[in-house]
């Protein structure tokens, strides 16, 4: 992981604490400068994204908290993600999975 500049963790319902806390501490200890936490809502098809940046004390500082609309960042490179569109796509996929059940 020495060359990694971004870690993205998608929170799983079965391992939420490990995904939110333990892994974040490990990524910080390794020195990964950017960390994003992606949280799919368990009740709705909403996707939330929180952006963190590595501080001088090797802990992450929250840059953006739980965005559900359009996420924009400059680090580690300029990027825009339409979380509303991804959430709509997720809803469509979940609806299709329910129809198959």
Secondary structure as UniProt FT lines:
FT   TURN            2..3
FT   STRAND          6..10
FT   TURN            13..14
FT   HELIX           16..17
FT   HELIX           18..22
FT   HELIX           23..30
FT   STRAND          34..40
FT   STRAND          47..54
FT   TURN            56..57
FT   STRAND          60..67
FT   STRAND          70..73
FT   STRAND          79..82
FT   HELIX           83..100
//
